[in-house]
Amino acid sequence: MIGIKSLDMIDQPKASITKIVYKPHGRLDSETYDNHRKELLSIVYTVPDVLILDMQDVRFIDSRGLGLLITTLKIVKSNNGRLVLHSLTDQVDMLLKLTGTNKLFEIQSAGML
């Protein structure tokens, strides 16, 4: 499910930023890689200012899924955007911490969307 929202910027009330929320479900792994890659690439090439991945329903990520997150981060940053991982499950949070990749991502807890 993809949602697009607009937020007013504090310093410039008339300007707005593009914020897209992508909500993957279940697994982010080699079996679901192609579908998630296709959807994420179609989103990042619209050049949003902020891409939020709502991860509350993601129960498992393997190395291929993690690679997809990192690739998405690189593309978003190359367009001067922000990638936010939102509402991580305990398992996904643990994976990011064990691999040290939690330091690469902006992470928000539930309720901050």
Backbone as CSV, one residue per row, in Angstrom:
resi,resn,N_x,N_y,N_z,CA_x,CA_y,CA_z,C_x,C_y,C_z
1,MET,0.848,-1.165,0.000,0.000,0.000,0.000,0.898,1.234,0.000
2,ILE,0.637,2.174,-0.879,1.421,3.385,-0.998,0.524,4.566,-0.689
3,GLY,1.008,5.456,0.147,0.264,6.661,0.466,1.126,7.875,0.228
4,ILE,0.569,8.930,-0.281,1.305,10.164,-0.511,0.693,11.245,0.347
5,LYS,1.570,11.926,1.073,1.115,12.996,1.943,1.973,14.225,1.694
6,SER,1.480,15.378,2.005,2.236,16.610,1.877,2.308,17.268,3.242
7,LEU,3.489,17.757,3.601,3.684,18.430,4.878,4.136,19.861,4.622
8,ASP,3.658,20.808,5.407,4.169,22.167,5.322,5.513,22.225,6.015
9,MET,6.470,22.919,5.417,7.775,23.086,6.037,7.683,24.225,7.041
10,ILE,8.364,24.095,8.150,8.291,25.090,9.217,8.843,26.437,8.771
11,ASP,10.008,26.453,8.120,10.658,27.702,7.738,9.985,28.386,6.551
12,GLN,9.320,27.631,5.720,8.695,28.182,4.527,7.268,27.658,4.432
13,PRO,6.318,28.333,5.057,4.958,27.817,5.149,4.284,27.530,3.808
14,LYS,4.642,28.211,2.724,3.971,27.991,1.447,4.553,26.812,0.678
15,ALA,5.762,26.408,1.030,6.383,25.275,0.341,5.912,23.972,0.985
16,SER,5.959,22.900,0.211,5.626,21.596,0.770,6.641,20.578,0.279
17,ILE,6.737,19.484,0.996,7.637,18.421,0.602,6.811,17.188,0.255
18,THR,7.362,16.390,-0.629,6.687,15.167,-1.028,7.101,14.056,-0.077
19,LYS,6.110,13.439,0.531,6.349,12.359,1.486,5.553,11.147,1.012
20,ILE,6.254,10.048,0.772,5.601,8.825,0.318,5.803,7.739,1.371
21,VAL,4.742,7.031,1.683,4.798,5.927,2.638,4.603,4.625,1.868
22,TYR,5.562,3.722,2.014,5.477,2.391,1.417,5.413,1.387,2.557
23,LYS,4.473,0.468,2.482,4.249,-0.468,3.578,4.372,-1.912,3.087
24,PRO,5.592,-2.479,3.167,5.743,-3.882,2.786,5.141,-4.802,3.855
25,HIS,4.775,-6.008,3.452,4.157,-6.977,4.366,4.924,-8.289,4.358
26,GLY,4.967,-8.955,5.495,5.511,-10.309,5.580,7.018,-10.369,5.536
27,ARG,7.537,-10.785,4.394,8.974,-11.017,4.253,9.574,-10.065,3.225
28,LEU,10.800,-9.692,3.489,11.598,-8.913,2.544,12.831,-9.787,2.284
29,ASP,12.704,-10.705,1.339,13.741,-11.703,1.129,13.881,-12.044,-0.349
30,SER,14.668,-13.075,-0.630,14.925,-13.434,-2.031,13.648,-13.828,-2.776
31,GLU,12.667,-14.368,-2.075,11.411,-14.755,-2.726,10.549,-13.554,-3.106
32,THR,10.586,-12.499,-2.312,9.753,-11.324,-2.564,10.548,-10.159,-3.145
33,TYR,11.844,-10.371,-3.342,12.759,-9.313,-3.784,12.288,-8.599,-5.049
34,ASP,11.968,-9.358,-6.086,11.621,-8.739,-7.368,10.406,-7.814,-7.252
35,ASN,9.387,-8.247,-6.537,8.193,-7.406,-6.385,8.498,-6.133,-5.604
36,HIS,9.222,-6.279,-4.478,9.551,-5.099,-3.678,10.492,-4.163,-4.437
37,ARG,11.449,-4.720,-5.159,12.396,-3.912,-5.932,11.642,-3.082,-6.976
38,LYS,10.753,-3.731,-7.689,9.969,-3.053,-8.726,9.157,-1.901,-8.128
39,GLU,8.486,-2.162,-7.022,7.666,-1.131,-6.386,8.521,0.003,-5.826
40,LEU,9.625,-0.351,-5.144,10.477,0.691,-4.568,11.141,1.544,-5.645
41,LEU,11.604,0.923,-6.711,12.224,1.705,-7.788,11.222,2.644,-8.440
42,SER,9.992,2.191,-8.618,8.988,3.077,-9.207,8.713,4.271,-8.286
43,ILE,8.851,4.061,-6.985,8.654,5.164,-6.033,9.854,6.099,-6.021
44,VAL,11.073,5.549,-5.888,12.243,6.426,-5.745,12.505,7.248,-6.999
45,TYR,12.111,6.741,-8.156,12.329,7.516,-9.374,11.299,8.628,-9.569
46,THR,10.320,8.728,-8.650,9.454,9.911,-8.623,10.101,11.016,-7.808
47,VAL,11.250,10.720,-7.216,12.089,11.643,-6.448,11.322,12.295,-5.295
48,PRO,10.846,11.496,-4.354,10.202,12.090,-3.181,11.241,12.746,-2.271
49,ASP,10.820,13.755,-1.513,11.714,14.360,-0.531,11.937,13.410,0.636
50,VAL,10.883,12.692,1.013,10.949,11.733,2.121,10.238,10.451,1.700
51,LEU,10.940,9.335,1.831,10.341,8.026,1.610,10.332,7.312,2.956
52,ILE,9.148,6.979,3.420,8.996,6.280,4.684,8.627,4.838,4.387
53,LEU,9.428,3.913,4.906,9.100,2.500,4.805,8.495,2.090,6.137
54,ASP,7.198,1.877,6.139,6.495,1.460,7.351,6.705,-0.046,7.489
55,MET,7.572,-0.432,8.418,8.033,-1.809,8.531,7.271,-2.633,9.564
56,GLN,6.168,-2.132,10.077,5.481,-2.821,11.175,4.981,-4.209,10.821
57,ASP,4.754,-4.481,9.542,4.255,-5.799,9.141,5.330,-6.682,8.510
58,VAL,6.603,-6.240,8.566,7.702,-7.038,8.024,8.254,-7.913,9.146
59,ARG,8.147,-9.219,8.954,8.557,-10.169,9.992,9.945,-10.752,9.758
60,PHE,10.444,-10.673,8.518,11.730,-11.297,8.211,12.411,-10.550,7.079
61,ILE,13.720,-10.358,7.214,14.544,-9.779,6.149,15.789,-10.648,6.022
62,ASP,16.125,-11.045,4.790,17.380,-11.760,4.574,18.383,-10.800,3.936
63,SER,19.545,-11.320,3.538,20.603,-10.460,3.003,20.171,-9.744,1.728
64,ARG,19.378,-10.378,0.924,18.911,-9.746,-0.319,17.945,-8.604,-0.011
65,GLY,17.070,-8.810,0.979,16.169,-7.746,1.399,16.922,-6.571,2.010
66,LEU,17.939,-6.893,2.806,18.762,-5.835,3.403,19.491,-5.059,2.312
67,GLY,19.987,-5.785,1.317,20.642,-5.123,0.185,19.699,-4.194,-0.553
68,LEU,18.444,-4.592,-0.663,17.447,-3.737,-1.309,17.218,-2.456,-0.513
69,LEU,17.172,-2.571,0.802,17.021,-1.377,1.644,18.207,-0.426,1.465
70,ILE,19.407,-0.980,1.418,20.605,-0.156,1.257,20.639,0.494,-0.122
71,THR,20.282,-0.258,-1.156,20.225,0.309,-2.514,19.199,1.432,-2.579
72,THR,18.048,1.217,-1.972,16.999,2.244,-1.945,17.513,3.486,-1.232
73,LEU,18.200,3.296,-0.117,18.776,4.420,0.630,19.744,5.211,-0.246
74,LYS,20.620,4.530,-0.960,21.595,5.206,-1.819,20.912,6.036,-2.900
75,ILE,19.879,5.469,-3.520,19.178,6.203,-4.580,18.467,7.420,-4.014
76,VAL,17.780,7.253,-2.899,17.061,8.375,-2.279,18.042,9.484,-1.895
77,LYS,19.172,9.111,-1.277,20.163,10.111,-0.879,20.782,10.808,-2.089
78,SER,20.988,10.059,-3.176,21.568,10.672,-4.378,20.644,11.732,-4.967
79,ASN,19.351,11.651,-4.619,18.369,12.650,-5.048,18.088,13.676,-3.948
80,ASN,19.001,13.722,-2.956,18.878,14.657,-1.824,17.615,14.434,-1.004
81,GLY,17.178,13.199,-0.939,15.994,12.867,-0.152,16.368,12.156,1.137
82,ARG,15.354,11.788,1.887,15.514,11.058,3.148,14.747,9.751,3.070
83,LEU,15.362,8.692,3.580,14.690,7.408,3.727,14.538,7.153,5.215
84,VAL,13.311,6.882,5.642,13.021,6.641,7.050,12.437,5.239,7.194
85,LEU,13.035,4.446,8.079,12.462,3.154,8.430,11.597,3.378,9.656
86,HIS,10.341,3.045,9.559,9.364,3.345,10.607,8.795,2.064,11.195
87,SER,8.607,2.045,12.498,7.931,0.948,13.212,8.575,-0.414,12.968
88,LEU,9.858,-0.521,13.259,10.554,-1.793,13.071,10.040,-2.847,14.048
89,THR,9.903,-4.073,13.567,9.613,-5.183,14.467,10.898,-5.515,15.218
90,ASP,10.783,-6.248,16.311,11.965,-6.608,17.100,12.980,-7.389,16.272
91,GLN,12.497,-8.316,15.444,13.398,-9.128,14.636,14.161,-8.288,13.612
92,VAL,13.477,-7.370,12.958,14.124,-6.511,11.968,15.102,-5.557,12.664
93,ASP,14.704,-5.010,13.802,15.580,-4.129,14.570,16.856,-4.869,14.975
94,MET,16.711,-6.107,15.429,17.866,-6.903,15.838,18.800,-7.162,14.659
95,LEU,18.233,-7.483,13.497,19.046,-7.724,12.301,19.864,-6.484,11.947
96,LEU,19.225,-5.331,11.950,19.931,-4.096,11.607,21.052,-3.813,12.606
97,LYS,20.798,-4.059,13.891,21.829,-3.833,14.909,22.971,-4.830,14.777
98,LEU,22.662,-6.105,14.547,23.705,-7.125,14.411,24.603,-6.875,13.205
99,THR,24.031,-6.357,12.136,24.809,-6.098,10.920,25.438,-4.709,10.922
100,GLY,25.077,-3.886,11.905,25.611,-2.527,11.981,24.962,-1.565,11.008
101,THR,23.975,-2.038,10.267,23.346,-1.171,9.267,22.337,-0.203,9.887
102,ASN,22.008,-0.400,11.161,21.112,0.548,11.822,21.708,1.955,11.819
103,LYS,23.021,2.055,11.733,23.693,3.365,11.719,23.527,4.085,10.380
104,LEU,23.180,3.338,9.346,23.000,3.935,8.023,21.639,4.609,7.869
105,PHE,20.645,4.084,8.592,19.260,4.482,8.379,18.752,5.447,9.430
106,GLU,17.824,6.280,9.014,17.049,7.078,9.948,15.893,6.174,10.382
107,ILE,15.789,5.942,11.683,14.787,5.011,12.201,13.844,5.757,13.136
108,GLN,12.553,5.574,12.918,11.529,6.166,13.780,10.707,5.066,14.410
109,SER,10.350,5.268,15.665,9.514,4.280,16.334,8.036,4.536,16.006
110,ALA,7.203,3.585,16.373,5.767,3.696,16.109,5.210,4.962,16.728
111,GLY,4.217,5.525,16.096,3.557,6.713,16.605,4.176,8.012,16.127
112,MET,5.296,7.965,15.395,5.961,9.189,14.959,5.640,9.539,13.507
113,LEU,4.801,8.763,12.856,4.521,8.981,11.436,3.711,10.226,11.210
